[in-house]
Amino acid sequence: MKKYVLNGALILAISGFICKILGAFYRIPLSNILGVEGIGLYQMIFSLYSLALVIAGGAVPTSMAIVVAKMRAERKGSIKKVFLKYFFISAGLGAIFFAIFLLFAPKISNFQGNALATTGYRYMSFAVLFSALLAPFRGLFQGYENMTPTAVSQILEQSIKLVLGLGLSYAFINMGLEMGVAGALLGIAISELISFIYLLIRAKIFSKSVSDYNDKTPKISKDYILIFLYVLIIPLVAAIDSFLTVNLLNINFSTQTSTELFGIQSGMVNSLINFPVIFSLALSTSLLPSLTYYKTKNRVGEVKSKISESLNLVWLVILPCLLGFYILAPTIMSLAYRGLTPEMLNTCVSLLRVSSVQMIFIALLQITASILQASGKLKFLIFNLVISAIIKIALTAILVSNFAFNIYGLSISNIIFYLLSSSANLIYLLKLYKLEINFKKLILPLVFIAIMFFPCLIVQSLNINIIFKLLILALIGTVIYIIPVIYFKLFDIKKLKNLKRQVKK
């Protein structure tokens, strides 16, 4: 069986891109259906939904992929028994959260600052349960570096959510804002159920080719707990933000305005910011089992090569995205959210420009974290994220409560969080593998981006057709960025192809 890192990254990148497109088609009309306050309410619920998913099964795919990759490298243990262990962990925790959100929805909503979230939490409880059941199946496939089932299930989820989420939200909104939000969450629950059924069928077919080397099952508790603690931190911070932000904004604004501002930042802006970093997420997900495999085989040269080329590739991709978001912020927001008032639109544009900076640090955090996980440095990752999170939460509390900063304080604290955590990871990684920084590959892309800035800004200011404007910007990007990158060999296709080394079963 031949599996390739780059192929896996490409599959996840394509599926991730498709999912982000579908997500944009979902989130943008959903924002228009629910309005700014409604999307703020939706995001309040969704932040806890994401946290519950991480606790119930967020650590399962990563932990299981590492365990299965090690078992394949060492040719030891029972993969089927490992799968059952992870399944019972994920399913059990999913059932617990299902009960919590179903029974305590009113209390959670009131504590969060808006009682209208009650019905949404009850509908969301089903989505948590079904999502938890998905996790071990994805972990099994990723452990074999087979990213296709994960990719297909993600596209399936997004497609069904797009149709049912929007349809049910539109149908329920006439019964009130609370029911409109609940309809969207019911669509998510149904999409997770159908995706689970798909993976169940795929796993049943795939299980025939899964070989148990012997009856011994490796202990998974230590790895699982460490990975669980690691993947818990960012969703936990987001959940704390959802509790803090609205309540802190209420000091200077009404509940409706506070919810609207939170919706703009967390729902509208962040959904766009997360779009470009899908490539780094796909690459990091695909790298994890491969790096684990080569690390187990003590093939340090392979590991260092993958690290260097992956970091370089992410840097080259994210930089033009950052420039594009900053330059095109007014166009992006006016096209995406047509129902905004001029004041809200200006707020959206400003927040998008400020928040776009964090794309670089999010991408860097994703890729360095994946490398350090494969290197067995989870304790450092956890310590680093905890310290960064504490600083971020403190900054959020200080800045958001200040009228001069208000919702911009949340954006600033996000940037500081990702800057601190990603920088510490990178420094530790450079020392760990004694990697040298290639200043040519670091500085030249920044020079090209700086040269592009003013021509792109001038084109953006022109009162011309948007399609024609985008074509001109694409031409500028090709001439000033893509061609020089190739000419100066900042993107070495031969080295990149070396990522496609075999990993034999």
N, C-alpha and C positions, 0 to 999 in steps of 0.2 A: 504494500500500500504506500503510495507516494503522496506526501502532504508538503505543501510549500508555504513558507511564511508570507511571502509577497502575495501569493494567490489568496491566502486567507484574509490578509489585510485588504486586498482588492475586493473580495466578495463582501466583506463587512463594510468597506467604504462605499461601495455601490448601493448596498442595501440601506446603509445609514443615510446616504444621500437621498435615496428614494423615500425613506421614512421621514427625513427632514422636510422634503418637498410636501409629502402628504400631511406632515404635522403642521406645516405653514398653511396649507389649504384648510386644515382643520382649525388651527388656533386663530387665524385671521378672521374667517367668517364667524367663528364662535364668539370672538370679541365683539363683532358687530351685532350678533344676535343678543348677547347678554349685556352689552354695554360695558363701560369702564368699571362700574361698580360690580357688575356681575362677574367679570373676568378676575377682579380682585378677590371676590368671594370664592371663585373656582380655585384660584391659586392658594388661598388659605387652606383649603381642603386638600389640594393636590400635594402640598408640601408635607403634610402628615401621611398621606398615602405613600409618598416616596420613602419616607422614613420607615413606615411599617413594612414596605417591601424589602428594604435593606435588612431589617432585623429578621424577617421571616425567611428570606432566601437570597439576599444580596451577596452574601459571602459564598454561597454554594457553588455557582458556576466557576468562579476563580479558584477556590480551594479544591474543588473536585478535578478541575483541569490539571492543576499542579500534581495532585496525587496520582491521577491516571497516567500522566506523562512520565512520572517517576517509575511507576509500576511497569510501564512499557519499556522504559530504558533499562531497568534492572531485571525485567522478565520475572517478576515475583508478584504473588498476591492474587486475590479474587476481585476482579473489577465489578462483577455483578453484586457481590456483597457490599462493596463500597457504595455502589449506586443506591442500594436499599437503605443504607445508613443515612445518606444525605437526604433521601426522599422523606424518610420519617421525621427528620429534623425540620425540614422545610414545611411539610404538610402540618405538623403539629403546631409550629409557631404561627402559620397562616390561619389555622383554626382559632387560636387564641385571640389574634387581632380581629378576626371576623366577629367574634363575640364581644370584644371590647367596644368596637366602633358601633355595633348594632345596639348595644344596651346603654352605652354612656354618651351617645351623640349629643344630647342637649347640654350636658355639663362641659364637654370638650368645646363646643361652639361658644358658649358663654365665656369660658375662660380665655378663648382666643380673641374675643372682642366683638363678635358679630353672631347673634343667635340665628340668623338666617341660614347658617351652614348646617343645621341639624339634619334635615332630610338628605342633604348631599352626603353626609358621613354614613348614613344608613345604606344608601345605594353603593357607596364606595367600599363598604365592608366585603361585598361579594367580589369586587375586583381584586382586593388584597388576597383573598383565599385562592382564587384561580391563578393569580400571578405567582404565588408561592409554590404552587404545584408545577409550574413551568421550569423552575430553576435547576433541579437536578438533571433534567433531560438536556438542557443546554450545556451543563457542565460535562456530561458524558460525551457529547459530540465534540466539544471544544478540546477535551482531553486527547482526542484522536486528531486534533487539528482540522476537523471537518466543520467548517463555519457555515456551510450551506443551510442546514436545518435552522440554525439560529437566525440567519439572514431571512429565510423564507417566513419564519414565524413572526419576525419583527414587521415585515412588510404586511403580512396577514393581519396582525394586530392593528396597524395604522390604517389600513384600508377599511376594515370593518368599523373602526372608531370614527373614521371620517364620515362614513355613510350613516351609521346608526347614531353616533354622538351628536352630529349636527341635526339629523332628522328628529331625534327625540327631544333635543334641546329646543328646537324650533316649535315642535308640537306642544311641549310642556310650558313654554314661556308665557302663554296666555293665562296660565294658572298662577303666575307670579314669578318673581325673580328666583326665589328659592327652588321652585320646581324646574325652572329652566336649567339651572346649574345641576340639579339632580338628574335631569335627562341626559346631560352630557356624561355624567359619571356612570349612569346605567349603560350607556354605549360602550364605555371602557370595560365594564365588567363582562359584557357579552363578547367583546373582542378577545379578552383574555381567555375566556372559556373555549372559544373556537380554536385559538392558537394552541391551547393545552391539548385539545383533542388531536390536532394535527401532529404535534410532537410525540404524543403517545403512540400514534400509528407508525410514525417514522422510527421510533425507538424499538418497537416490536419487530420491525423488519431488520433493523440494524443489529439487534441483539444476537442474531444468528451468526454474525461475524465477529462477535466479541469473545476473545479467548481468555479463560481464567488460567493463569500459569500454575497456581496451586491454591490450596484452601486458606492460606494465611492472608489475613486482612490487615493492612497497615493501620496504625493508630492515627486517627484524623483529628482528634480533639484539640491538640495544641495548634496545628496549622489552621484549623477552622476558626478557633477563638481569636487568633491573631488577625486573620483576614477579616473576620466579622467586626472586630474593633476598628480596623482600618477603614472598611467601606461604610461603617456606621457614621463616621465623623462628619463628612460633608452633608449628608441628608439631615443629620441631627442639627447642624448649624443652620440649615435652611428652615427646619421646623422651628427652631428658636427664633429665627428672623420673623417667621409668620406670626408668632405670638408677640414678639417685641414691637415690631414695626408699626402695626395698626394701633396698638395701645399707646406707643410713644407719640405717634402723629396726632392721636386724639387730644394731646395736650394743647396743640395749636390749631387743630382743624376739627371739623365735624366727623362723625363716624363714616358718613358717606364719602366725604372727600378723602379721608385717610385710606379707606378701602380702595378708592379709585387710584390714588397715588401708588399704593402697593401693587395694584393690578397692572399699572403701566410698567413699573420696574420689573416685577417678577413674571408677569404674563406676556407683555408685549415686547419689551426690550430683551429680556433674557432668552426668549424663544428664538430671537434672531441671532443673538450672540452665540448661542450653542450650535448654530448651523455650520459655520466653518470648521469648528473643532471636531466634527464627526470623523474626519480623516485620521487625526491623531488618536482618537478613541479606538477606531478600527485597527490601526496599526499596533497600538499597545495591546489590544485584546489578542491579536494574532501572534504577537511576539512572545507573550507569556509562556505558553506551552513549549515553544521552540527553544527559548532561552533556558527554560528549566531542563529540557532534554540535554542540551549541549553542556550546561553547567554540571549536570549529573555525570556526563561522560568526560568531564574535565577538559573540554575543548575550548580553552580560553580564547584562542585566536578567533574562533567563530563568533563567540559572544561579543568580543570587542568590535568586530567588524559590523555586526548587526546594530550595536549601540550607536556607533559613529554615523552610519548611513541613515539610521532612523531619525536621530536628532537633526541631522542636516536636512532631511526631507521635510520634516515638520516645520522647520524654520523657514524654508523656501516657500511653503504653501501658505502659512499663516500670515506672513508679512503683507502680501498684496491684499489679502482679505481685510486686514486691519485698515489699510488705506482706503479700500473700497467702501467700507462701512462709514468711515469718517466723512469722506467726500459726499457719498450718496445718501447720507442720513435723511435729509429733507425729502428726497424723492422716494426713498424706501417707505418712510412712515406715512407720507401723504397717499401713496398708492395702496399700502396695506390696510390702513385704518381710516377710511373715508368719513366715518361718522364723528370724528373727534372735533371738538371745538378748537378754534385757533390757539387758545391758551394751552389746552391739553396737547395739541400737536407740537407746539414749541417745547413743551416739557419733554415729550417723547424724543424729539430730535436731540435735545441737549443731553438727555440721559443715555441715548444710544451712542453718542460721540464719546462721552465720558466712559461708559461701560465697555466700549469696544477694545480699550487697552487691555482688559483682562483676558482677551482671547489668547494672546501670546502665553500668558502665565498658566492658563487652564491647559492649553495644549502641552506645555512643558511639564506641568505636573502629571498629566496623564501618562506621558511616555516615560518619564523618569521613575514614576511610581511602579509601573509595570516591570521595568528593568530591575528595580530594587526588590520587588516581590519575588521575581525569579531568582534573584541572588540570595534570597533568604534573609533579607534585611527589614522584615516587617516591624520589628520593635522600633527601629529608627523612624520608619514611616509614621507609625502611630504617635510617637513622641513629638515628631516634627509637626504633624497636623494638629495635635492637641494644643501645643503652644501657640501655633498660628491661629487656631480657632478661638482661644481665650482672648487674644489680642483683638481679633475681628469682632467678637461679641461686645467687648468693652467699647470699641470704637463705634459700633452700631448704636449702643445705648447713649453714648455721649453726643454723637453727631445728629442722629435722627430726632432726638428730643430738642435740638437747637433749631429754632425757626429759620435761621439763616441757611442751614444745610437741608433740613427736613429730609425728603426722600433721596436727595443726592448723597446724604450721609451713608445710606445703605450701599449705594454704588461704590463710594470711596472705600468703605470697609471691605467690600468684596475684592476690590483690586489689591488692597494691602494683604488680604488673606492669601490670595493666589500667588502674589509676588513673594511673600515670605516663604511659603511652603515649597514652591517650585525651585526657588533659588537655593534653599538648603539642600533639597534633593540633588540638584545638579552638582553642587560643590562636593557633597559626599560621594556621589557617583564618580566624579573625576578622580578623587583620591583613591577610591576603592579599586578601580581598574587602571589607575595611573594613565589616564587618557590626557592627551594634549589638545588644547583648543586650537582649531584651525582658524586663525584670525582672518584669513582671506575669505573663507566661507561664511564667517560671521559678519564681517564689516561690509563687504561688497554688496550683498543684498540690501542692506540699510542705505547704502549710497544710491543704489538704483531707485529705491522707494522715495528717497528725498528728492531726487531729480524729477520723479513723476508727479510729485505733490502739486506744484503750481499749475502745470499744464492740465491736470485732472480737475483742479479747483476752477480753472477758467472755463473748461468745457461744461462742468456742472452748473455754472452760473448762466450759461447761454439759454435763451428762451427758444429751444428747438424741440422737435419730436423726441420722446423718450427713447424710442428704439434707435433712432439715428445717433442720439447722445451716447447710448451704451456701446454702439458700434465704434464710435470714435475713441471712447475710453478703452475698449478692447484693443484697438489698434495701437494706442499709446502704450498700453501694458505689454503688448507683444514686442514692440520696437525697443522700449526702454528697459524692460525687465526680463522677459522670457529669452529673447535672443542673446543679451549679454550673459545671462545665467548659463546658457549652453556654451557660448563662446569661451568664457572663462573657466569652463568645466567645473562649475559649482554643483552641477547635477551630473554625476557620473553614472551613466546607464549600465556600464559594465560591472561596476561595484554593486549597483542595485540588483543586478541579476544574480549576484552571488548570494543574495538573501534567499534565492530559490533553491537552496541546497536540500537534498533529500533528508527526510527523517523516516527511517524504515521502521516498520512495525516491530 
